[in-house]
Amino acid sequence: MTSELAVTQTEGQVPALRLPPVPWRDPHTVSPAALAKYITDLERSCEENPRSADLRTCLGMAYAMNFEVYKSMDALELAVATEPDHFFAQLKLAELDYRLRALVKAERETLKAVDLATNAWELSLARKQLQEIRRLMRDGTQKPEWTKSLRAPAVLMAIMLAVIFLVNFK
């Protein structure tokens, strides 16, 4: 597996990045050492090309494959921030939320990807992901969103513990 990035440039055009082959097409065949080298190469490439959403998306996917969720989320969010109209960055960010079962956020992000789709294949990918997210929401497979303050239950529990302590040691 070659993990070097090639930059091609023709006269008068912006340099085009040719991405390395992706090892996650079959994640079960990638060794941890090869994945670590791939991540290192992608990190270096991202430093050299900070405006490349493609590289940051690949890096986010590689981090996710290596079970580094926070780094993956950071890389994918940066890819979307770098190029807000990048379909795959948006789709992979939504997919990460979906896999973490943050389904409300995943649905919102996938709907953005549906809007960014430029061909039938991209649209079918986003719609299939959206369909799966909605199926999980119907089945009740999601993490609850913490929208309420826990201050009142914490104060009530502290009062109950104080009362129990006073009753037992009187």
C-alpha positions as CSV (number, residue, x, y, z in Angstrom):
1,M,0.0,0.0,0.0
2,T,1.5,3.3,-1.1
3,S,0.6,6.1,1.3
4,E,2.5,8.9,-0.4
5,L,0.4,11.7,-1.8
6,A,1.1,13.1,-5.3
7,V,0.5,16.6,-6.3
8,T,-0.1,17.2,-10.0
9,Q,-0.1,20.6,-11.6
10,T,-0.7,21.7,-15.1
11,E,0.1,25.2,-16.3
12,G,-2.2,27.9,-15.1
13,Q,-4.2,25.5,-12.9
14,V,-4.4,24.9,-9.1
15,P,-2.5,21.9,-8.0
16,A,-4.7,18.8,-7.8
17,L,-4.1,16.2,-5.0
18,R,-4.2,12.6,-5.8
19,L,-5.3,10.8,-2.7
20,P,-3.6,7.6,-1.5
21,P,-5.4,4.3,-1.8
22,V,-7.8,4.0,1.1
23,P,-7.2,1.1,3.5
24,W,-10.7,1.1,4.9
25,R,-12.3,-0.4,1.9
26,D,-11.8,-3.7,3.7
27,P,-10.9,-2.7,7.3
28,H,-10.3,-6.2,8.5
29,T,-7.3,-6.6,6.3
30,V,-5.4,-3.5,7.5
31,S,-2.8,-4.1,10.2
32,P,-2.6,-1.7,13.1
33,A,1.0,-0.8,12.0
34,A,-0.1,0.0,8.5
35,L,-3.0,2.1,9.8
36,A,-0.7,4.0,12.2
37,K,1.7,4.8,9.3
38,Y,-1.2,5.8,7.1
39,I,-2.5,8.2,9.8
40,T,1.0,9.6,10.3
41,D,1.3,10.3,6.5
42,L,-2.2,11.9,6.4
43,E,-1.4,14.1,9.4
44,R,1.8,15.3,7.7
45,S,-0.1,15.9,4.4
46,C,-2.8,17.9,6.3
47,E,-0.1,20.1,7.7
48,E,1.3,20.6,4.2
49,N,-2.2,21.2,2.7
50,P,-4.3,22.8,5.5
51,R,-7.1,23.8,3.1
52,S,-7.7,20.3,1.8
53,A,-11.1,18.9,2.9
54,D,-10.4,15.7,1.1
55,L,-7.3,15.0,3.2
56,R,-9.0,15.9,6.4
57,T,-11.9,13.7,5.6
58,C,-9.5,10.8,4.9
59,L,-7.8,11.5,8.2
60,G,-11.1,11.6,10.1
61,M,-12.0,8.2,8.6
62,A,-8.6,6.8,9.5
63,Y,-8.9,8.0,13.1
64,A,-12.4,6.5,13.3
65,M,-11.1,3.2,12.0
66,N,-8.4,3.4,14.7
67,F,-11.1,4.0,17.3
68,E,-9.9,7.5,18.0
69,V,-13.4,9.1,18.1
70,Y,-12.5,12.6,19.3
71,K,-9.7,13.0,16.8
72,S,-12.0,11.8,14.1
73,M,-14.7,14.2,15.1
74,D,-12.2,17.1,15.1
75,A,-10.8,16.2,11.7
76,L,-14.2,15.9,10.1
77,E,-15.5,19.1,11.7
78,L,-12.4,20.9,10.4
79,A,-13.0,19.4,6.9
80,V,-16.6,20.7,6.9
81,A,-15.4,24.1,8.2
82,T,-12.7,24.2,5.5
83,E,-15.1,23.4,2.7
84,P,-18.8,23.8,3.8
85,D,-20.0,22.4,0.4
86,H,-17.9,19.3,0.5
87,F,-20.3,16.3,0.2
88,F,-18.1,13.5,1.6
89,A,-16.8,15.6,4.5
90,Q,-20.5,16.3,5.5
91,L,-21.6,12.7,4.9
92,K,-18.7,11.2,7.0
93,L,-19.3,13.7,9.8
94,A,-23.0,12.6,9.8
95,E,-22.0,9.0,9.7
96,L,-19.7,9.4,12.7
97,D,-22.7,10.9,14.7
98,Y,-24.9,8.1,13.4
99,R,-22.4,5.4,14.6
100,L,-22.1,7.2,18.0
101,R,-26.0,7.0,18.1
102,A,-26.3,10.8,18.3
103,L,-29.2,10.3,15.9
104,V,-30.8,13.8,16.1
105,K,-27.5,15.4,15.1
106,A,-26.8,12.7,12.6
107,E,-30.1,13.3,10.9
108,R,-29.5,17.1,10.7
109,E,-26.0,16.6,9.3
110,T,-27.2,14.0,6.8
111,L,-29.9,16.3,5.5
112,K,-27.1,18.8,4.8
113,A,-25.3,16.1,2.9
114,V,-28.5,15.4,0.9
115,D,-28.6,19.0,-0.1
116,L,-24.9,18.9,-1.2
117,A,-25.2,15.8,-3.3
118,T,-24.3,16.5,-6.9
119,N,-25.2,13.3,-8.6
120,A,-27.5,10.3,-8.2
121,W,-24.9,8.1,-6.5
122,E,-24.1,10.7,-3.8
123,L,-27.8,11.3,-3.3
124,S,-28.4,7.5,-2.9
125,L,-25.6,7.3,-0.3
126,A,-27.0,10.1,1.7
127,R,-30.6,8.9,1.5
128,K,-29.7,5.4,2.5
129,Q,-27.9,6.7,5.6
130,L,-30.9,9.0,6.4
131,Q,-33.2,6.0,6.0
132,E,-31.1,4.0,8.5
133,I,-30.9,6.9,11.0
134,R,-34.7,7.3,10.9
135,R,-35.2,3.5,11.3
136,L,-33.0,3.6,14.4
137,M,-34.9,6.6,15.7
138,R,-38.2,4.8,15.3
139,D,-36.7,1.8,17.2
140,G,-35.6,4.0,20.0
141,T,-31.9,3.3,19.5
142,Q,-30.4,6.7,20.4
143,K,-28.6,8.5,23.1
144,P,-30.7,10.9,25.1
145,E,-30.0,14.6,24.6
146,W,-29.2,16.3,27.9
147,T,-31.3,19.5,27.7
148,K,-32.2,19.9,31.4
149,S,-30.0,21.0,34.2
150,L,-29.0,18.4,36.8
151,R,-28.6,21.0,39.6
152,A,-32.0,20.3,41.2
153,P,-31.6,16.5,41.4
154,A,-28.0,17.0,42.7
155,V,-29.2,19.4,45.5
156,L,-32.0,17.0,46.4
157,M,-29.6,14.1,46.6
158,A,-27.2,16.1,48.8
159,I,-30.0,17.0,51.2
160,M,-31.2,13.3,51.3
161,L,-27.6,12.2,52.1
162,A,-27.3,14.8,54.8
163,V,-30.6,13.7,56.4
164,I,-29.5,10.1,56.3
165,F,-26.1,10.9,57.8
166,L,-27.8,13.0,60.7
167,V,-30.3,10.2,61.4
168,N,-27.7,7.5,61.6
169,F,-25.3,9.4,63.8
170,K,-27.6,10.9,66.4
